[in-house]
Every structure is written in C-alpha cells, then in structure tokens.
Amino acid sequence: VYKRQGINAEYMGVDGCDSTKMSKGLSALDPTEEDIQKLLACKVHHGTKNLVQAMERYSFARRKDGIHILDLHCTWQKLILAARVIVTIENPSDVCVISARPYGQRAVLKFAQYTGAQYVAGRFTPGTFTNQIQEKFIQPRLLLVTDPRTDHQAVTESSYVNIPVIAFCDTDSPFNYVDLAIPCNNRGQKAIGMMYWMLTREVLRMRGTIARKVMWDVKVDLFFYRDPEEVGKKEEEQQQQQIAPIDYNEPASQKPVE
C-alpha cells in the first residue's frame, strides 16, 4: 500500500507513528485493502506545501513539487480513536459537528443524519456555546470540526466551556485547543466526504448498528459536495428527456364512427 504512495515502508510514520512503536490494537479494526484504495483514490494523503511543527510526526515525505505526503497509518489510527471517543457519548445529540467550508457541509449533514448528532453547516454564529440568551444556544459534550482554521470561532468558544475538540487537520492546520487531530486532506472535495463516510461507518459499527463483516449499503457519493448549478442542469436535462416532442405534421389517426 505504501509503495503506491511512492514511499519506502521502512520510514512509515516518523516521529512516533511507526507501527512497531505503537501498541497493536484489535485486528478487526485494521483497514482493509479496499479501504486504503479508497483513501488513495480520494487523495486523503495529500497535504500542502506548508508544514507546521505539530504535523511533522504525521508527515514522512515530500514530493518534488513541495507537497507533503501524510501517513495513512496515522490517519487510520486517529480515525479509529475518534470513533471510539464519539461512541463513548451516551446521547448522540450531545455531539456537534461543524463545517464552515462548503465542501464539508453536505458531509456533516449526512454524518448527523446517520449518527444522530447535531450539525452546523455554514457560518457559525458567535456565542452558540457561550451565550445562553440566543435561540441557537447548545451545550454539546463533544465537538467535531472539518477545519480548525475556518472553524476557529467554534474551536475558540469550546475552550471557554471545556468542550473537547476533534478536528480534521492538514499539514498547515493550527492546533490551538484541538484535543484529537486526524491528519488528512481537509481541502479536497472528495477527501472530506470520504473521511466523514469512514468515520460514520466506524461509529455505526462500534455501536452495533451495522455488522463489521457486511458492507455498508450507503454510498460514499452521498457525502460528496455537489455544485448547485450542476445539479440544476442535470434536473433540467432529465425533465427535457421525459417530455417527448410532439410532431404536428403527423396526420391524426381517424377512428371509424360506430
């Protein structure tokens, strides 16, 4: 798998992410070959040209064009850890998932739909966690954000009320007030949808809602961002195909009068 990334497996997970240094978990939680192929196809392992010090442990290579490559082993381990944390919350509605970035708004909606969590798609209203007077005031026990930079207002307010934060972090993401970082590409349209789909699937598996040996019947396409203009064009084309054109030059059929 790591050879397909163009990286020697001996250097997998520098600075604490080596599989030989990490404690071995249950074999049932290990990713399958199909899971790794999906992550590679959606370019989840592609970072940015910038690399902050906190993300050095999750990056083990840099391409010639300057793009840092993330370690998929660390990504999967943190994904499983995040699912275990979410499952420990007894009431699913005490989990709040937020995405101000357009590419993640449909993903957080689907995540909330299947897991029962609350979601905030779009602009986060300041004071949602701290101002008890406003109508949209909520008190979650766990916060999941798509990007700690674009969702900085929610992350900052969570520190005021002691709400733990799980965040999808890229190579240049800030780590302020982030308790659990999942290293991945949080800018790609398909990468965000794939990460939310896999996190939703693992949460449902740990809750016992779906069997681990059975494939989840929900397609990952439902978590991908869809451009409203493209959706409108497809709907118009379908309507035009359904309406058959009328040929006025064709003579009308005459039925004999009884």
LINBEL-V732699 format. One record per residue. N is the residue number from 1. SS is DSSP state (H for helix, E for strand, L for the rest). PSI is psi in radians with two decimals (999 if undefined). BURIAL is + if it has 16 or more other C-alpha atoms within 10 Angstrom, else -. Layout:
BEGIN
n=N ss=SS psi=PSI burial=BURIAL
n=N ss=SS psi=PSI burial=BURIAL
END
This chain:
BEGIN
n=1 ss=L psi=-0.80 burial=-
n=2 ss=L psi=-0.33 burial=+
n=3 ss=L psi=-0.52 burial=-
n=4 ss=L psi=-0.41 burial=-
n=5 ss=L psi=-0.09 burial=+
n=6 ss=L psi=0.49 burial=-
n=7 ss=L psi=2.44 burial=+
n=8 ss=L psi=2.32 burial=-
n=9 ss=H psi=-0.33 burial=-
n=10 ss=H psi=-0.48 burial=-
n=11 ss=H psi=0.33 burial=-
n=12 ss=L psi=2.16 burial=+
n=13 ss=L psi=1.13 burial=+
n=14 ss=L psi=2.62 burial=+
n=15 ss=L psi=0.93 burial=-
n=16 ss=L psi=-0.09 burial=-
n=17 ss=L psi=0.13 burial=+
n=18 ss=L psi=2.34 burial=+
n=19 ss=L psi=-0.42 burial=-
n=20 ss=L psi=-0.42 burial=-
n=21 ss=L psi=-0.41 burial=-
n=22 ss=L psi=2.64 burial=-
n=23 ss=L psi=2.38 burial=-
n=24 ss=L psi=2.21 burial=-
n=25 ss=L psi=-2.81 burial=-
n=26 ss=L psi=2.46 burial=-
n=27 ss=H psi=-0.42 burial=-
n=28 ss=H psi=-0.40 burial=-
n=29 ss=H psi=-0.05 burial=-
n=30 ss=L psi=2.57 burial=-
n=31 ss=L psi=2.61 burial=-
n=32 ss=L psi=2.95 burial=-
n=33 ss=H psi=-0.61 burial=-
n=34 ss=H psi=-0.66 burial=-
n=35 ss=H psi=-0.77 burial=-
n=36 ss=H psi=-0.67 burial=+
n=37 ss=H psi=-0.66 burial=-
n=38 ss=H psi=-0.71 burial=+
n=39 ss=H psi=-0.71 burial=+
n=40 ss=H psi=-0.67 burial=+
n=41 ss=H psi=-0.60 burial=-
n=42 ss=L psi=0.05 burial=+
n=43 ss=L psi=0.75 burial=+
n=44 ss=L psi=-0.48 burial=+
n=45 ss=L psi=-0.01 burial=+
n=46 ss=E psi=2.14 burial=+
n=47 ss=L psi=-2.57 burial=+
n=48 ss=L psi=-3.13 burial=+
n=49 ss=L psi=-0.35 burial=-
n=50 ss=L psi=2.61 burial=-
n=51 ss=L psi=2.06 burial=+
n=52 ss=L psi=2.84 burial=-
n=53 ss=H psi=-0.64 burial=-
n=54 ss=H psi=-0.38 burial=-
n=55 ss=H psi=0.03 burial=+
n=56 ss=H psi=-0.56 burial=+
n=57 ss=H psi=-0.36 burial=+
n=58 ss=H psi=-0.07 burial=+
n=59 ss=E psi=2.30 burial=+
n=60 ss=E psi=0.08 burial=+
n=61 ss=E psi=2.83 burial=+
n=62 ss=E psi=2.23 burial=+
n=63 ss=L psi=2.99 burial=-
n=64 ss=L psi=-0.51 burial=-
n=65 ss=L psi=0.05 burial=-
n=66 ss=L psi=-0.05 burial=-
n=67 ss=L psi=2.25 burial=+
n=68 ss=E psi=2.49 burial=+
n=69 ss=E psi=2.25 burial=+
n=70 ss=E psi=2.70 burial=+
n=71 ss=L psi=2.01 burial=+
n=72 ss=H psi=-0.43 burial=+
n=73 ss=H psi=-0.79 burial=+
n=74 ss=H psi=-0.67 burial=+
n=75 ss=H psi=-0.78 burial=+
n=76 ss=H psi=-0.73 burial=+
n=77 ss=H psi=-0.75 burial=+
n=78 ss=H psi=-0.56 burial=+
n=79 ss=H psi=-0.76 burial=+
n=80 ss=H psi=-0.70 burial=+
n=81 ss=H psi=-0.71 burial=+
n=82 ss=H psi=-0.69 burial=+
n=83 ss=H psi=-0.68 burial=+
n=84 ss=H psi=-0.64 burial=-
n=85 ss=H psi=-0.74 burial=-
n=86 ss=H psi=-0.65 burial=+
n=87 ss=H psi=-0.50 burial=+
n=88 ss=L psi=-0.31 burial=-
n=89 ss=L psi=2.03 burial=-
n=90 ss=L psi=-0.79 burial=-
n=91 ss=L psi=2.00 burial=-
n=92 ss=H psi=-0.48 burial=+
n=93 ss=H psi=-0.14 burial=+
n=94 ss=H psi=-0.04 burial=+
n=95 ss=E psi=2.27 burial=+
n=96 ss=E psi=2.23 burial=+
n=97 ss=E psi=2.34 burial=+
n=98 ss=E psi=2.48 burial=+
n=99 ss=E psi=1.92 burial=+
n=100 ss=L psi=-0.34 burial=+
n=101 ss=L psi=2.34 burial=+
n=102 ss=H psi=-0.62 burial=+
n=103 ss=H psi=-0.36 burial=+
n=104 ss=H psi=-0.02 burial=+
n=105 ss=H psi=-0.69 burial=+
n=106 ss=H psi=-0.57 burial=+
n=107 ss=H psi=-0.74 burial=+
n=108 ss=H psi=-0.56 burial=+
n=109 ss=H psi=-0.78 burial=+
n=110 ss=H psi=-0.64 burial=+
n=111 ss=H psi=-0.78 burial=+
n=112 ss=H psi=-0.59 burial=+
n=113 ss=H psi=-0.73 burial=-
n=114 ss=H psi=-0.42 burial=-
n=115 ss=H psi=-0.23 burial=+
n=116 ss=L psi=0.26 burial=-
n=117 ss=L psi=2.92 burial=+
n=118 ss=E psi=2.69 burial=+
n=119 ss=E psi=2.64 burial=+
n=120 ss=E psi=1.81 burial=+
n=121 ss=E psi=2.15 burial=+
n=122 ss=L psi=-2.60 burial=-
n=123 ss=L psi=2.33 burial=-
n=124 ss=L psi=2.14 burial=+
n=125 ss=L psi=2.13 burial=-
n=126 ss=L psi=2.39 burial=-
n=127 ss=L psi=0.09 burial=+
n=128 ss=L psi=-0.57 burial=+
n=129 ss=L psi=-0.26 burial=+
n=130 ss=L psi=-0.50 burial=-
n=131 ss=L psi=1.86 burial=-
n=132 ss=L psi=-0.20 burial=-
n=133 ss=L psi=-0.63 burial=-
n=134 ss=L psi=2.74 burial=-
n=135 ss=L psi=-0.60 burial=-
n=136 ss=L psi=0.36 burial=-
n=137 ss=L psi=2.26 burial=-
n=138 ss=L psi=2.75 burial=+
n=139 ss=L psi=1.32 burial=+
n=140 ss=L psi=2.79 burial=+
n=141 ss=L psi=-0.26 burial=+
n=142 ss=E psi=2.45 burial=+
n=143 ss=E psi=2.32 burial=+
n=144 ss=E psi=2.09 burial=+
n=145 ss=E psi=2.62 burial=+
n=146 ss=L psi=-0.68 burial=+
n=147 ss=L psi=2.05 burial=+
n=148 ss=L psi=-0.27 burial=+
n=149 ss=L psi=-0.89 burial=+
n=150 ss=L psi=-0.48 burial=+
n=151 ss=L psi=0.60 burial=+
n=152 ss=H psi=-0.54 burial=+
n=153 ss=H psi=-0.77 burial=+
n=154 ss=H psi=-0.68 burial=+
n=155 ss=H psi=-0.70 burial=+
n=156 ss=H psi=-0.76 burial=+
n=157 ss=H psi=-0.54 burial=+
n=158 ss=H psi=-0.51 burial=+
n=159 ss=H psi=-0.45 burial=-
n=160 ss=H psi=-0.53 burial=-
n=161 ss=L psi=0.27 burial=-
n=162 ss=L psi=0.91 burial=-
n=163 ss=L psi=2.12 burial=+
n=164 ss=E psi=2.55 burial=+
n=165 ss=E psi=2.26 burial=+
n=166 ss=E psi=2.29 burial=+
n=167 ss=E psi=2.49 burial=+
n=168 ss=E psi=2.01 burial=+
n=169 ss=E psi=2.32 burial=+
n=170 ss=L psi=-3.10 burial=+
n=171 ss=L psi=-0.30 burial=+
n=172 ss=L psi=0.30 burial=+
n=173 ss=L psi=2.49 burial=+
n=174 ss=L psi=2.59 burial=+
n=175 ss=L psi=0.27 burial=+
n=176 ss=L psi=2.15 burial=-
n=177 ss=L psi=0.31 burial=+
n=178 ss=L psi=2.15 burial=+
n=179 ss=L psi=-0.60 burial=-
n=180 ss=E psi=2.01 burial=+
n=181 ss=E psi=2.28 burial=+
n=182 ss=E psi=1.87 burial=+
n=183 ss=E psi=2.11 burial=+
n=184 ss=L psi=3.05 burial=+
n=185 ss=L psi=1.86 burial=+
n=186 ss=L psi=0.29 burial=+
n=187 ss=L psi=-0.36 burial=+
n=188 ss=L psi=2.49 burial=+
n=189 ss=H psi=-0.80 burial=+
n=190 ss=H psi=-0.49 burial=+
n=191 ss=H psi=-0.75 burial=+
n=192 ss=H psi=-0.79 burial=+
n=193 ss=H psi=-0.70 burial=+
n=194 ss=H psi=-0.73 burial=+
n=195 ss=H psi=-0.73 burial=+
n=196 ss=H psi=-0.62 burial=+
n=197 ss=H psi=-0.76 burial=+
n=198 ss=H psi=-0.65 burial=+
n=199 ss=H psi=-0.71 burial=+
n=200 ss=H psi=-0.75 burial=+
n=201 ss=H psi=-0.75 burial=+
n=202 ss=H psi=-0.65 burial=+
n=203 ss=H psi=-0.77 burial=+
n=204 ss=H psi=-0.60 burial=+
n=205 ss=H psi=-0.73 burial=+
n=206 ss=H psi=-0.50 burial=+
n=207 ss=H psi=-0.24 burial=+
n=208 ss=L psi=0.18 burial=-
n=209 ss=L psi=-0.71 burial=-
n=210 ss=L psi=2.65 burial=+
n=211 ss=L psi=2.54 burial=-
n=212 ss=L psi=-0.51 burial=-
n=213 ss=L psi=-0.17 burial=-
n=214 ss=L psi=2.40 burial=-
n=215 ss=L psi=2.44 burial=-
n=216 ss=L psi=2.25 burial=-
n=217 ss=L psi=-0.11 burial=-
n=218 ss=L psi=2.21 burial=-
n=219 ss=L psi=2.57 burial=-
n=220 ss=H psi=-0.32 burial=+
n=221 ss=H psi=-0.45 burial=-
n=222 ss=H psi=-0.35 burial=-
n=223 ss=H psi=-0.14 burial=+
n=224 ss=L psi=2.60 burial=+
n=225 ss=L psi=2.44 burial=+
n=226 ss=L psi=2.25 burial=-
n=227 ss=L psi=2.19 burial=-
n=228 ss=H psi=-0.61 burial=-
n=229 ss=H psi=-0.73 burial=-
n=230 ss=H psi=-0.66 burial=-
n=231 ss=H psi=-0.73 burial=-
n=232 ss=H psi=-0.68 burial=-
n=233 ss=H psi=-0.70 burial=-
n=234 ss=H psi=-0.67 burial=-
n=235 ss=H psi=-0.69 burial=-
n=236 ss=H psi=-0.70 burial=-
n=237 ss=H psi=-0.70 burial=-
n=238 ss=H psi=-0.68 burial=-
n=239 ss=H psi=-0.67 burial=-
n=240 ss=H psi=-0.61 burial=-
n=241 ss=H psi=-0.58 burial=-
n=242 ss=H psi=-0.58 burial=-
n=243 ss=L psi=1.95 burial=-
n=244 ss=L psi=2.39 burial=-
n=245 ss=L psi=2.50 burial=-
n=246 ss=L psi=2.23 burial=-
n=247 ss=L psi=1.85 burial=-
n=248 ss=L psi=-0.27 burial=-
n=249 ss=L psi=-0.26 burial=-
n=250 ss=L psi=2.24 burial=-
n=251 ss=L psi=2.47 burial=-
n=252 ss=L psi=2.49 burial=-
n=253 ss=L psi=2.24 burial=-
n=254 ss=L psi=2.13 burial=-
n=255 ss=L psi=2.41 burial=-
n=256 ss=L psi=2.40 burial=-
n=257 ss=L psi=2.21 burial=-
n=258 ss=L psi=999 burial=-
END
